[in-house]
Amino acid sequence: MRRLTLIAAALWLAGCQSVDVKQAPSTLQIPAQWRAASGPGSATEGVWWRNFHDNALNGYVDQALRYNSDLLIARERVNEYQARVYAAEGSLFPELDAGLSGSRARAQSAATGLPVHSTLYRGNLTASYDVDLWGANRSAASAAEASLEAQKAAAAAADLTVATSVSSGYITLLSLDEQLSVTDATLKSREEAYALAKRQYETGYTSRLELMQADSELRTTRAQVPQLQHQIAQQENALSVLTGQNPGALKRGEFAALTPLSLPSQLPSTLLNRRPDVVQAQRQLLAADATLASSQAKLLPSINLTASGSYQHDSLSGLLDNPLRLWSVGGSILAPLLNRQALNAQVDVSMSQRNQALYSYEKTVRNAFKEVNDSLDAITRLGEQLAELRGQEAVAQETLRIARNRYSNGYSSYLDVLDAQRTLFSTQLSEVQVKNNLLLAQIDLYRALGGGWMATSQ
């Protein structure tokens, strides 16, 4: 009766849990639709960058996915957490230890005074099993598995990030090439204008002021070429490193061949399932829940079963023939009493970590919807801006043609030509930059959605 009372008291004390940190409730609300009227919500497409139909881009992304250092590190981290799962699952099974020892001894006989030699061999086998009554070990194993899934999601997120970075870097490189091409064409036009101004000055048709104005515009345009060439070299070096290469020149296509893709009009029904960072945050929350359960279970008594056996004989050859057999079987119940403050504190730590994981998950989901809405709005606004700039370019080209004719025929000053040239050059550069921003916004939408969308949804 006394033993039962002690066990009952131990169980009652073990059932007392910390209440210093409360479990936080979820406040996440999933919106029914995108803020914009349209938004992709179809199944994800793993090789979304191929929609740009650029063979060089496809090759660079594929190469980066094989050789990028960050991806290799992320994949090795998955292997590390796989090993942690194996280690955590090992606590669910009995432990078995085997040993073999031998000794050789020399003694002197008390009766005869002669030396006596003896050999002793001993083999032992010990087994123990921690009965997981409250699921502490199972919860720890579940936490390890959830952490592994989180690392797999992190590796997938790294794949998406690298593919996005390579695609953005490649398109930016093409836009810089296009800006250099526009600058070269403008430079050629400025050289022709300077030659015309020089001829007219030498014939006395115009003043030296107009010649200096043409010379100034020519040098201003020429000064932009080295800057663009430096930016192109920097972009090539950055893209080379992303693909796992040493910095160097890269083969590529043309910026004019890239066209923005149209968007489907569907609801975001699968966003939470295909964004790797959302999946990672979700798995981290599950791991925190399992860790909390394991910490709470450690407050309860644990039962351990042990069994051991040994065999010994005076010679190795006769070990199995006629050994001396020793064995024992037993069990123990261990209830934490004096160290409960540390265990309760660990429960509080696990509860706080669980709440942090919940808040992080909610933040990740809200940020996911924000990024998608931002990208959708950017695609819409940049598309409108690009259409206006294309119209403005046509007007600027016609304005320059008229200004040149009027200047050649003496109906206007060279300032009209300079203004028309500046407007056209600025408009062409802005058009290239806006188109680049539009393509980058579409790539960012791919990243925000965790991938592209199928062609059937368009």
C-alpha positions in Angstrom: 0.0 0.0 0.0 2.8 2.3 0.8 4.5 1.7 -2.6 1.2 2.4 -4.4 0.9 5.6 -2.5 4.4 6.7 -3.5 3.8 5.8 -7.1 0.5 7.7 -7.1 2.2 10.8 -5.6 4.9 10.6 -8.2 2.3 10.4 -11.0 0.4 13.4 -9.5 3.6 15.5 -9.3 4.6 14.4 -12.8 1.2 15.6 -14.2 1.8 19.2 -13.1 2.9 21.1 -16.1 4.2 24.7 -16.6 1.6 27.3 -17.3 3.9 30.3 -17.7 3.7 30.4 -21.5 0.3 30.0 -23.1 -0.4 28.5 -26.6 -0.9 31.3 -29.1 -4.1 31.0 -31.3 -3.9 31.4 -35.1 -5.2 34.7 -36.6 -4.5 33.9 -40.2 -7.3 34.5 -42.7 -6.8 33.3 -46.3 -8.2 35.8 -48.8 -10.8 34.5 -51.3 -9.1 36.1 -54.3 -6.3 38.3 -55.4 -6.5 42.0 -55.0 -6.3 42.4 -58.7 -9.0 41.0 -61.0 -6.7 38.4 -62.5 -4.2 36.0 -60.9 -2.8 32.6 -61.8 -3.9 29.7 -59.6 -3.4 26.7 -61.8 -0.9 23.8 -61.2 2.7 24.8 -60.9 5.2 24.3 -63.7 8.7 23.3 -62.6 10.5 24.6 -65.7 8.7 27.9 -66.0 11.7 29.8 -67.4 11.4 27.8 -70.7 8.3 29.9 -71.5 10.7 32.7 -72.6 11.9 30.3 -75.4 15.5 31.3 -75.1 17.9 28.4 -75.4 20.8 30.2 -73.7 18.6 31.0 -70.7 17.5 27.4 -70.5 21.1 26.2 -70.5 22.2 28.6 -67.8 19.4 27.7 -65.5 19.9 24.0 -65.9 23.6 24.5 -65.3 23.0 26.6 -62.2 20.6 23.9 -60.8 23.5 21.4 -61.1 26.5 23.4 -60.0 25.4 26.4 -57.9 27.2 26.3 -54.5 24.2 27.4 -52.5 22.1 24.6 -53.9 24.8 22.0 -53.2 24.9 23.2 -49.6 21.1 23.0 -49.3 21.0 19.5 -50.6 23.8 18.4 -48.2 21.7 19.9 -45.4 18.9 17.6 -46.4 21.2 14.6 -46.1 22.2 15.9 -42.6 18.6 16.1 -41.4 17.9 12.6 -42.9 20.6 11.3 -40.7 19.0 13.1 -37.7 15.7 11.3 -38.5 17.5 7.9 -38.4 19.1 8.9 -35.0 15.7 10.0 -33.6 14.0 6.8 -34.8 16.6 4.7 -33.1 15.2 5.7 -29.7 12.0 3.8 -30.5 13.7 0.4 -30.5 15.5 -1.6 -27.8 19.2 -1.2 -27.3 21.4 -4.3 -27.4 25.1 -4.3 -26.4 27.4 -7.3 -26.8 30.9 -7.7 -25.4 33.6 -10.3 -25.2 36.7 -10.3 -22.9 39.5 -12.7 -22.1 42.2 -12.8 -19.4 45.3 -14.9 -18.7 46.5 -15.2 -15.1 49.5 -16.8 -13.3 49.3 -17.7 -9.6 51.3 -19.8 -7.1 49.7 -22.9 -5.6 49.6 -22.7 -1.8 49.8 -26.5 -1.6 52.7 -27.3 -4.0 54.3 -23.9 -4.4 54.2 -24.4 -8.2 53.0 -21.8 -10.6 49.4 -22.2 -11.9 48.2 -20.7 -15.2 44.5 -20.0 -15.9 42.6 -18.5 -18.8 39.1 -16.9 -18.5 36.8 -15.9 -21.3 33.7 -13.9 -20.7 30.9 -12.9 -23.0 28.0 -10.6 -22.1 24.8 -9.4 -23.7 22.8 -6.5 -22.4 19.4 -5.3 -23.6 17.4 -2.3 -22.5 14.1 -0.7 -23.7 12.6 2.6 -22.8 8.8 2.1 -22.8 7.5 5.2 -24.5 4.2 5.4 -22.6 3.6 9.1 -23.2 5.0 9.4 -26.7 8.1 11.4 -25.8 10.3 9.5 -28.2 7.7 9.2 -30.9 7.1 13.0 -30.7 10.9 13.6 -31.0 11.0 11.3 -34.0 8.0 13.2 -35.5 9.8 16.5 -34.9 12.9 15.2 -36.7 10.8 14.1 -39.7 9.0 17.5 -39.9 12.4 19.2 -39.7 13.6 17.0 -42.6 10.5 18.0 -44.6 11.3 21.7 -43.8 14.8 21.3 -45.1 13.5 19.6 -48.3 11.3 22.6 -48.7 14.2 24.9 -48.0 16.2 23.1 -50.8 13.3 23.6 -53.1 13.1 27.3 -52.2 16.8 27.5 -53.0 16.2 25.9 -56.4 13.5 28.5 -57.1 15.7 31.4 -55.9 18.6 30.4 -58.0 16.4 29.8 -61.1 14.8 33.2 -60.5 18.2 34.9 -60.0 19.7 33.4 -63.2 16.6 34.4 -65.2 16.6 37.9 -63.8 20.3 38.3 -64.3 20.1 37.0 -67.9 17.3 39.3 -68.9 19.0 42.2 -67.2 22.1 41.4 -69.3 20.1 41.4 -72.5 18.5 44.7 -71.5 22.0 46.2 -71.0 23.0 44.9 -74.4 19.9 46.6 -75.9 20.7 49.8 -74.1 24.2 49.7 -75.5 22.8 49.0 -78.9 20.5 52.0 -78.6 23.4 54.2 -77.4 25.6 53.1 -80.3 22.8 53.9 -82.8 22.3 57.3 -81.1 26.1 57.8 -81.1 26.2 57.2 -84.9 23.3 59.7 -85.4 25.1 62.2 -83.2 28.3 61.7 -85.2 26.4 62.4 -88.4 24.8 65.5 -86.9 28.2 66.7 -85.8 29.6 66.2 -89.3 26.6 68.1 -90.7 27.1 71.0 -88.2 30.8 71.1 -89.0 30.2 71.4 -92.7 27.6 74.1 -92.3 29.9 76.0 -89.9 32.8 75.7 -92.3 30.7 77.1 -95.1 29.5 79.9 -92.9 25.9 78.7 -92.9 25.8 78.4 -89.1 27.6 79.8 -86.1 30.3 78.1 -84.0 27.8 77.8 -81.1 25.8 75.2 -83.0 29.0 73.3 -83.8 29.9 73.3 -80.1 26.3 72.1 -79.2 26.6 69.2 -81.6 30.1 68.3 -80.2 28.8 68.4 -76.6 25.9 66.0 -77.4 28.3 63.7 -79.2 30.6 63.5 -76.2 27.8 63.1 -73.8 26.5 60.1 -75.7 30.0 58.7 -76.1 30.6 58.9 -72.4 27.7 56.5 -71.7 29.3 53.7 -73.6 32.0 52.7 -71.2 29.6 52.8 -68.3 27.2 50.4 -70.1 30.1 48.1 -71.0 31.2 48.0 -67.4 27.7 47.1 -66.3 27.6 44.3 -68.9 30.9 42.9 -67.7 29.6 43.0 -64.1 26.4 41.2 -65.1 28.3 38.5 -67.0 30.5 37.9 -64.0 27.6 37.7 -61.6 25.7 35.3 -63.9 28.8 33.1 -64.3 29.2 32.7 -60.6 25.5 31.8 -60.2 25.9 29.0 -62.8 29.0 27.7 -61.0 31.5 29.0 -63.5 34.5 31.4 -63.3 33.7 34.9 -64.4 33.8 35.4 -68.1 31.9 36.3 -71.3 28.6 34.6 -71.9 26.7 33.7 -75.1 23.2 35.0 -75.2 20.2 35.8 -77.4 18.5 39.2 -78.2 16.4 41.3 -76.0 13.9 42.1 -78.8 13.0 38.4 -79.0 11.7 38.3 -75.4 8.0 39.0 -75.1 6.0 39.2 -71.8 3.5 36.4 -71.3 -0.2 36.8 -70.8 -1.7 35.9 -67.4 -4.7 33.6 -66.7 -7.6 34.6 -64.6 -8.1 32.2 -61.7 -8.2 32.1 -57.9 -5.1 31.4 -55.7 -6.4 27.9 -54.7 -3.0 26.2 -54.8 -0.6 28.9 -53.6 -0.1 27.4 -50.1 0.8 24.1 -51.6 3.5 25.2 -54.1 5.5 28.0 -52.4 8.5 26.3 -50.8 8.9 28.9 -48.1 5.3 28.4 -47.1 5.8 24.7 -47.0 9.0 25.1 -45.0 7.3 27.4 -42.4 4.4 24.9 -42.1 6.8 22.0 -41.5 8.7 24.0 -38.9 5.4 24.6 -37.1 4.7 20.9 -37.1 8.2 20.2 -35.8 7.7 22.8 -33.0 4.4 21.1 -32.1 6.0 17.7 -31.9 8.9 19.1 -29.8 6.4 20.6 -27.4 4.7 17.3 -27.0 8.0 15.6 -26.4 8.9 18.2 -23.7 5.5 17.8 -22.0 5.8 14.0 -22.0 9.2 14.2 -20.2 7.3 15.5 -17.2 5.6 12.1 -16.8 7.2 9.0 -15.3 9.3 6.8 -17.6 9.6 3.0 -17.5 12.8 1.2 -18.5 13.1 -2.5 -19.0 16.6 -4.2 -18.8 17.9 -7.6 -19.4 21.5 -8.9 -19.3 23.2 -12.2 -19.6 26.8 -13.4 -19.5 28.8 -16.5 -20.4 32.2 -17.4 -19.0 34.4 -20.4 -19.3 38.0 -21.3 -18.7 38.7 -21.9 -22.3 37.4 -20.3 -25.5 36.8 -23.7 -27.2 34.4 -24.7 -24.4 32.6 -21.5 -24.1 29.4 -22.8 -25.6 29.8 -26.4 -24.4 29.6 -25.9 -20.6 29.7 -22.2 -19.7 28.8 -20.6 -16.5 25.5 -18.8 -17.3 24.6 -15.5 -15.5 21.5 -13.5 -16.2 19.2 -10.8 -14.8 15.9 -9.2 -15.8 14.5 -6.1 -14.3 12.6 -2.8 -14.8 12.4 0.7 -13.3 10.0 3.5 -13.1 11.5 7.0 -13.0 9.4 10.0 -12.1 11.1 13.5 -12.2 10.7 15.2 -8.8 13.6 17.5 -7.9 14.4 18.6 -11.4 10.9 19.6 -12.4 11.8 23.3 -12.5 14.2 22.6 -15.4 11.7 20.3 -17.1 8.9 22.9 -16.7 11.2 25.6 -18.1 11.9 23.3 -21.1 8.2 23.1 -21.7 8.0 26.9 -21.6 10.8 27.1 -24.1 9.1 24.6 -26.4 5.8 26.4 -26.1 7.5 29.8 -26.9 9.3 28.2 -29.9 6.0 26.7 -31.1 4.3 30.2 -30.9 7.2 31.7 -32.8 6.9 29.1 -35.5 3.1 29.9 -35.7 3.8 33.6 -36.1 6.5 33.0 -38.6 4.2 30.7 -40.6 1.4 33.4 -40.6 3.9 36.1 -41.6 5.2 33.9 -44.5 1.7 33.3 -45.8 0.7 36.9 -45.6 4.0 37.9 -47.3 3.3 35.4 -50.1 0.0 37.0 -50.9 1.6 40.4 -50.7 4.3 39.5 -53.2 1.9 38.0 -55.6 -0.4 41.0 -55.5 2.6 43.3 -55.9 3.8 41.4 -58.9 0.4 41.4 -60.5 0.0 45.1 -60.1 3.5 45.7 -61.4 2.8 43.6 -64.5 -0.4 45.6 -65.2 1.1 49.0 -64.6 4.4 48.4 -66.5 2.5 46.9 -69.4 0.5 50.1 -69.6 3.6 52.2 -69.4 5.4 50.2 -72.1 2.5 50.7 -74.5 2.6 54.5 -74.0 6.4 54.6 -74.4 6.2 52.7 -77.7 3.7 55.2 -78.9 6.0 58.0 -77.7 8.9 56.5 -79.5 7.0 56.6 -82.8 6.2 60.3 -82.2 9.8 61.1 -81.2 11.1 59.6 -84.4 8.7 61.6 -86.5 9.6 64.7 -84.6 13.3 64.2 -85.2 12.7 63.6 -88.9 10.8 66.9 -89.2 13.4 68.8 -87.1 16.2 67.6 -89.3 14.4 68.6 -92.5 13.6 72.0 -91.1 17.1 72.6 -89.9 18.6 71.4 -93.3 16.3 73.8 -95.1 17.0 76.7 -92.7 13.6 76.9 -91.2 14.6 76.2 -87.6 17.7 76.2 -85.3 19.8 73.3 -84.4 18.3 73.4 -80.9 15.2 71.8 -82.3 17.2 68.9 -83.6 19.0 68.5 -80.3 15.7 68.5 -78.4 14.3 65.9 -80.7 17.4 63.7 -80.4 17.4 63.9 -76.7 13.7 63.0 -76.5 14.1 60.0 -78.8 17.2 58.7 -77.0 15.6 59.1 -73.6 12.4 57.4 -74.8 14.2 54.5 -76.3 16.2 53.9 -73.1 13.1 54.2 -71.0 11.3 51.7 -73.2 14.1 49.2 -72.8 14.2 49.7 -69.0 10.4 49.4 -68.6 10.3 46.2 -70.8 13.1 44.8 -68.6 11.2 45.7 -65.4 8.1 44.1 -66.9 9.9 40.9 -67.6 11.5 41.0 -64.1 8.1 41.5 -62.6 6.8 38.4 -64.4 9.8 36.4 -63.1 9.1 37.7 -59.7 5.5 36.5 -60.1 6.8 33.1 -60.9 8.9 33.1 -57.7 6.0 34.4 -55.6 3.8 31.6 -56.9 6.4 29.0 -56.3 6.7 28.3 -60.0 4.9 29.1 -63.3 1.5 28.1 -64.5 0.4 25.6 -67.1 -0.4 26.8 -70.6 -3.9 25.3 -70.4 -4.9 27.9 -67.8 -4.2 30.8 -70.1 
